[in-house]
């Protein structure tokens, strides 16, 4: 009986994610767009509030010059744009490059945190003190945005109920390694299908920490970024939703990232994401469930989103339960003693193993929608990535339980700047001039 109950609970959890993926994929492929959700496209280039762009950077000399140069090329009116680079305790040339640009361009500011500390959330909280924009956008230092991305990202804010907006992340170095190719697949499914479906279904798209932004008023109401959270982006998403704000996703607002290229870097990045999501689940799940202003569907989606990194752990347990069921047939019986339950269990376990954390269904559809069918041969490689995530998430959960009330280290992802939108090396692509560091205007030290 105990094994049957455990099996039923595992099937229930996996079936929930299974149907989530199926619904999102089906709607993206065949659903009709809600015109009122996409009506903000009409105000692109018309609605132009004052915008502040925050760029936190720690030892990013190889890429930060490219991003700052791109900021000078954006089509958004410069009299309504300010760019704030937060040098977060860098020990390389990041600060000097930022000062060079702050000297040459009046709309660029360089903020220096000599001692750093607190990771990206702390840097952003310090940077926003100098922001004067009505809308706050954020970009990580290794990103390379479209020229008109600001116009696209600010358009949804014409709706006063919108508190945050997320654009699309596209991998620009997919050919570097098998790992960067796998990240490309994950990004394709996650944004082209998952985020797009959540937006179209008027559920809760997720702010991803970069290539997005906030209404300054909303950000102030929730208290800015929480430096104690490893995934400050997910935490901020939930806090905004609980305050009654909407989150919107803009699929055609693209920025190009340098994805990790080694399995070690992949593990470290996903470990932080998993641990941070689990933190958010423990912090917000109760409030999500009892929130009166959220619909049942919104509550269900937020719950599944917050618990997404628990799924690989359940899958590990399901493998053990599945083997036991196969041998003993005890768990194959449902609560009423019917043995046909086994076949339903087997089908759900099988689909969930390859469908939840290596979402072939979503990724394959995303590849089709992007007309990039040559990537289909890589789909089997996601099986290894899923297996890796099962152990990665388990370790993250154990570590979180052991240090739940302790400090959680925010690990920085290293970028080598081998490529960007123009194919230039980040450090060499920057045209710096001597003398700006000492006398540059716009240089502030915290």
N, C-alpha and C positions, 0 to 999 in steps of 0.2 A: 504494500500500500504506500509506504514512504517513497519508494522509487517511482511509483506511478504519479504521485503528487509532484515530485521533483521534475519528472519528465513533462508533465502537463504545464508547469510553470515555465520551463525552458522553451517549450513549444509556443506558449503564449507570447513570451518576449520576442522570440525570433520571428514569429508570424507578424507581429506588429511592425518590425522593421522591414520584413519582406513585403508587406502590403504598402508600406511607405514608399519603398523604391519603385514598386510597380505603378503606383498611382502617379508619382512624380514623372516617371518615364513616359507613361501613357499620355499624360496631360501635355507634356512638352512636345511629344510627337503629333498628337491628334487633337489636343484641346484648342478651344477658341480663346484668344486673348481678351481680357477685360479692358475695354477701351478707356474706362475711367482710371485704371491703374496706369496706363501708358500715356495718358493725356498730357503729361508733363513734357513730352517730346515737342509739343507745340511752342513751348516757351524757351527752348534751347537757343541761346544767343539773344534772347529778349529780356529774360529775368537775369539781372546781373548785380547781385549784392556785393558788398565788400567781403573779400575772401582772404583768409590767412592759411597758408600752407605750412604745416609743421613737419620737419624732417629730423628725427632723432638719428644720431650717427656716433658709433663708437668704433674707432680704428677702421674707417671705411675709405682710406685714401685711394684705393683702386677703383672705386665706383662713384664716390660722391661728386667729383668734378663733372662727370657726365650728367648726373641728375640736375645739378645746379645750372649747367649750361642749357639743359632742356627747359628749365624754368624760365630762362630768359627768352626762349623761343615760343612759349605758349601764346595762343591767340587771344587769351583773356586780357581785357584792358589793364595795363600796368598800373593805372591810377586807382584801380579797384582790387589790386592784388598785392599781397605781401608774403614773402617767403622767409621763414624763420628756421635756420639750421641750428640744431642743438648739438654742440660738440660735447659728448658725454664722457669726459675723462679720457679722451684719445691720447695715445702715446706716439702716434705716427703723424703724418702730414695733414690729417683731416681738418684740424683747426686752422692751419695756414691756408688751405684751399678755400675754406669757408670765408676767411677774412679777405682773401683776394676778391672773391665775388661780392662780398658786402661793400667793399671799397668802390668797385666799378659800377655797381647797380644799386640805386637808391631804394628799391623795393625789397632788397635782400638784407636780412639781418643775421649776424652770427652770434649765437649765445654760447658761452663756454661754462661748463661745469667741471672745473679742474679735478675735483675728487671723484666725480661720477657717483655711482652707488644707486641702488634701487631699480636698476635696469631701465627698460624702455618706458614703463609707466611713469616713473619718477622724472625722467627727462622730459616727457610730454607735459607733465604738470608744471614744471618750471618754464617750459617754452611758452605755454599758453598765457602766462602772466604778461607777456609782451605782445600778445596778439590783439589786434583791434578789429578784426573781421566779424561780421555777423555769422558767417559760415566758416567752420574750421575743417580743413582737409588734412589728411595725413598720408605721407609716403615714406616707406622704408628707403634707405640710401641706395639700395641696389636695384631700384625700380626705374623704368624708363617709360613715361606715359605718352599717350597720344597728344598731339598739339592742341586739340580742342577738348581735352578731357575735363577741364574745369567747368566749361559751359555745360557739359553733359551731367556732371556730378551735382551741380548746384540746382539744376532745373527742378527736380522733385521737391525741393524746399519751398517752392511756390505754394505748396500745400502746408498750412500751419501745423497740421497734425504730424507731419514727418519730422522725426528727430534725428535720423541718421540715414545715410545712403552708402551703398557699397557698389563699386565697379568690378569689372572682371579682371582676374589675374591670368596672364598668359606666359608660359615658360618660353624663354628666348634661347636657352642653351640646351635644348633637348637632345642634341646630337653628341653631347660631351661624354655621356656614359649610359649604361643600362639603367642606372638609378635616376638620372635626369629624364630619361624616357618614361620611366614608371611614374615619376612626379607629373609629367606632362599628361599622362592618361588620367591620373587622379584629379588634376586641375580641370581637365576637360569635363569629366563627369560631374565634379563638384559644382562648377560654375554654370556650364552650358545647360545642365539638366536640373541639378538639385536646387541651386539658388534661383534659377529662372522659374522653376515650378512653384517654389514657395512664394515668390513675388506675384506670379499670375493668380495663384490660388488665394491671395491676400492672407497668407499665413505670416511667418516671421523669417524673412531673409536674415542672414547673419553678417554683421560687420566683422571683417576679417583682419583688422589691425592695420591695414594699409590699402591704398587705392580706394579711399572712402572718406567720409567726414560726417560732421555733426552740426546741428544748429547750436550756436554758442549758448543761447538761453537754456536749451535742454541739457547741455553738458554741465553747465553751472548748477542746475537743479539737482542732478544726481551726484554732484561732488567730484567730477573729473575722473581720472583714472585711479584705480586701486593698485598701489604698488605691491601689495601683498599677494596679488593674483598672478599666476604664471601665464594665464590666457586672459589678459586684461580686456581683450577685444570681445570675447564671449561674455565676460562679466558685465561689460558696459552695454552690450546688446540687451541682456536680460533686464538690467536696471532701467534702461530707457523704456522697454516694453511695460515693465511694472509701473512706470510713471505715466503710462497712457500714450506714449508716442509710438508712431509707426516707423518701421524700417523698410526701405525700398532698395531694390537692386536694379542696376542699369547695365545690361549685358553688353551694349556697344561702347561703354566707357572703358577702354582697355589700357592696361599698363603691363609692361613686360618685365619679368623677374629673372634673376639668376638662381636657378634651382640647385639644391644640393646635388653633389655628383658622386658621393661615396656612401657606402652602407653605414659607416660610423656616424657621418653627419646626418643621414636619414634617421637613424635610431635616436640620436640626441634631440633632433628637432621634434620627432613624433613623441618621444618620451615627455618633453615639456608640454606639448599639446594635450597628451592624454592626462597627465597629472593635473594640468590647469583646468581641463574640462571637468574632471572629477571634483576639484575644488569648487567649481561653480555649481555643480549638482548638489553638493552638500550644503552650499550657502543659499541657493535660491529655490530648490525644488519645492519646498513646503509653500513658499510665497507664491509660486506659480500656480500650484494646485488650488489655493484658496482665493486667488485674485478674482474679484467679482466682475471686472470689466473685460476679462478675456473669455472668448467663446470656448466651447468644449474642444473644437478642432485646434484652436491656438494653444490651449493647454496641452493637448496631446502632442502637438508638434514640438513645443518647447521642452516637454518632458523627454521626448525621444532624442532631441538635439543635445540636451544636457547629459543624457546617459549614454551617448553614442560610443564612448570609449570604454564603457563597461561590457559592451557586446563581445569583444574578442575573449574576454575572461569567461563569459558564459559559454562561448563556443568551446573553449578548452574543457570546461566542465561537461558540455554536451557530448564531446568525443568520448569521455569516460562513461557517461550515462548510456550513450548509444551502444558502446561495446557491451556493457552489462545487459542492456535490453536484448541485444542480439543473441547473447549466450543464454540468458535465463528466461527471456520473454515475459518477465514479470512486469516491467514498465510498459510493455506493449499493450497491456490491457488498460482501458480507460477506467474511470471511476465506477462505471457500471459493469465492468467485467468483459467488455467486448474486445476481442483480440485484433480486430481490424484497425484499431488505433495505431498499431505498429507501422503500417504503411504510411499513414499521415505523418507520424513522427519522423520516419526515415526521409520523406520528401522534404519536410521543413528543415530538418537538420542539414540535409545535403544542399538545399538551396542557400541556406544561411551561411554555410561554410564558404561558399564562393560568391555570395550575393550581397552580404552586408558590409564587410570591410574591404572586400575587393569587388566593388559593385559592377560586375561585368555588364549587367543589363543597362545601367545608367551610362557607363563609360562607352559602351558600344554605340548607344544611341547618340551620345554627345559627339563621337567621332563621325557618325553618319551626318548629323546636323551641320557639323563644321566642314563636311566634305573632305575628310582626311582619312580615307579608307586604308591608306598604306600603313597606318598605325595598328590595324586590327591584328596583325601577326604577333603583336606584343602582349595581347590580352592574357595568354597563359602565364606570363611572368608575374602577373599580379598575385598569383597563388603563393609564390614565395614571399612577396611583400605582406600578404595577409598573415601568413604563418609567423613572420617576424613581428608583426603588430600584436599577435596574440600574446607572445612572451613579453613584449615591450609594455603593453598595457597592464599585464599582471604585475610586473615589477613596479610600474608607476603607482598602482593601487596599494601594493604592500608598503612602498616607501611613504606614500601619503598617510597611511594609517599610523605608521611608526613615528612620523614627524608632523602630525596634523596641526599641532599648535606651535610648531617651530618655524624657522625661516626656510623659505624655499628659494634655491638659487636660480636666478634668471640667466640661462646660458645664451651667449651671443653666437649667432651663426656667422662663420667667416665667409667672406666673398673675395674672389680673386680678380674680378673685373675683366675676365678674358673676352667678354662680349658685351655689347649693348645694342641699342636700336640701330646704330650705325656701324656695328662691328668693330669698334675701336676699343683699345685697352683703356680702362677707366683712368688710371693714373697718368699714362702718357698722353691720353686724349685731352687732358686739361691744360689750357694755355695760361700759365701763371706768370705774374710779373714780380720781380724782386722788390722788397720794400713795403709791400702792402700790410704785412703782418704787424709791424710796429705802429704804423700810423693810420691803419685802415679805419674808415668810418663805419659805424654800425657794429663795432666789436664790443660785446658786453660780457663781463665775467661775473659769474655767480659765486 
